[in-house]
Amino acid sequence: MASYRDVAELIRQDVAAGTWAADRPIPGIDKLRDRYGVARETAHRAVKALVAEGLLYSIPRRGTYIRPPLPAPTRIRDRQAYRDEIGYFFDLGAQDWRAVGPAIPPQVGVPPSDVADVLGVARKDHVMVRDRAIGPPDADLPEQLATSYLPMPLVGQLPILGAPNTGPGGIYDRIEEHFGKAIEWEETVSARPATAHEQQALRIGSGLPVLIITRTSRIDDHQVVEVNQTRMAADRYSVSYGVRRSESAVFPRPSAA
């Protein structure tokens, strides 16, 4: 009797052979049961294992789909701020990326606890939340989800931060114009399990984490004016940064006394 691992391997082989197209649903559990001659529960466990592995992804009430193959090579996200005629951007590989899907209106909401701590607001306080789903110009589905959190006192001073259209250069240009000073940024990289929303939007299985780039925007090196969290499938991105030498690691090395 075939185990669910055996069936999972047969499904992998069928996916590799192009039996079903990427981003299209695979046959339902009953059809898989008949195709591989196994019990329904065995077929179900095989599909669950492949969703957790990342080969498949599920959309509630619509089915289980084949995840598109990894791009070659995996995208590398650098760690510098750039600017073009549209405004600031933070990844040369995504300079031409735009919003994918319908516009998401700004809303007032409670931020994640870690974001509240960085913003310097109480964990139950409300902030302005601006969500974007972004990807290449020809993409039908996003590759990254980006959310900006802005403290309400700042939005009170600068109401355009809560408007659907913040004008050329977006929120960063409006903030710099308001203070008459340059924003300074700091980024941290982390990972966690994907939420149900992230799994569906990014087409990833429950077993795959998201890579999170948390960018903190400051004025005068102390006043936090925004926190942005950009999430992406962790198996499709890496982060590149230079390694600088401290004074203790100079070369040529000082001669021994």
RAVEN-V198596 format. One record per residue. N is the residue number from 1. RES is the residue in one small letter. SS is DSSP state (H for helix, E for strand, C for the rest). Layout:
n:res:ss
N:RES:SS
N:RES:SS
//
This chain:
n:res:ss
1:m:C
2:a:C
3:s:C
4:y:H
5:r:H
6:d:H
7:v:H
8:a:H
9:e:H
10:l:H
11:i:H
12:r:H
13:q:H
14:d:H
15:v:H
16:a:H
17:a:C
18:g:C
19:t:C
20:w:C
21:a:C
22:a:C
23:d:C
24:r:C
25:p:E
26:i:C
27:p:C
28:g:C
29:i:H
30:d:H
31:k:H
32:l:H
33:r:H
34:d:H
35:r:H
36:y:H
37:g:C
38:v:C
39:a:C
40:r:H
41:e:H
42:t:H
43:a:H
44:h:H
45:r:H
46:a:H
47:v:H
48:k:H
49:a:H
50:l:H
51:v:H
52:a:H
53:e:H
54:g:C
55:l:C
56:l:E
57:y:E
58:s:E
59:i:E
60:p:C
61:r:C
62:r:C
63:g:E
64:t:E
65:y:E
66:i:E
67:r:C
68:p:C
69:p:C
70:l:C
71:p:C
72:a:C
73:p:C
74:t:C
75:r:E
76:i:E
77:r:E
78:d:C
79:r:C
80:q:C
81:a:C
82:y:E
83:r:E
84:d:C
85:e:C
86:i:C
87:g:C
88:y:E
89:f:E
90:f:C
91:d:C
92:l:H
93:g:H
94:a:H
95:q:C
96:d:C
97:w:C
98:r:E
99:a:E
100:v:C
101:g:C
102:p:C
103:a:C
104:i:C
105:p:C
106:p:C
107:q:E
108:v:E
109:g:E
110:v:E
111:p:C
112:p:C
113:s:H
114:d:H
115:v:H
116:a:H
117:d:H
118:v:H
119:l:H
120:g:C
121:v:C
122:a:C
123:r:C
124:k:C
125:d:C
126:h:E
127:v:E
128:m:E
129:v:E
130:r:E
131:d:E
132:r:E
133:a:E
134:i:E
135:g:E
136:p:C
137:p:C
138:d:C
139:a:C
140:d:C
141:l:C
142:p:C
143:e:C
144:q:E
145:l:E
146:a:E
147:t:E
148:s:E
149:y:E
150:l:E
151:p:E
152:m:H
153:p:H
154:l:H
155:v:H
156:g:H
157:q:H
158:l:C
159:p:H
160:i:H
161:l:H
162:g:H
163:a:C
164:p:C
165:n:C
166:t:C
167:g:C
168:p:C
169:g:C
170:g:H
171:i:H
172:y:H
173:d:H
174:r:H
175:i:H
176:e:H
177:e:H
178:h:H
179:f:H
180:g:C
181:k:C
182:a:C
183:i:E
184:e:E
185:w:E
186:e:E
187:e:E
188:t:E
189:v:E
190:s:E
191:a:E
192:r:E
193:p:E
194:a:C
195:t:C
196:a:H
197:h:H
198:e:H
199:q:H
200:q:H
201:a:H
202:l:H
203:r:C
204:i:C
205:g:C
206:s:C
207:g:C
208:l:C
209:p:E
210:v:E
211:l:E
212:i:E
213:i:E
214:t:E
215:r:E
216:t:E
217:s:E
218:r:E
219:i:E
220:d:C
221:d:C
222:h:C
223:q:E
224:v:E
225:v:E
226:e:E
227:v:E
228:n:E
229:q:E
230:t:E
231:r:E
232:m:E
233:a:E
234:a:C
235:d:C
236:r:C
237:y:E
238:s:E
239:v:E
240:s:C
241:y:C
242:g:C
243:v:C
244:r:C
245:r:C
246:s:C
247:e:H
248:s:H
249:a:H
250:v:C
251:f:C
252:p:C
253:r:C
254:p:C
255:s:C
256:a:C
257:a:C
//
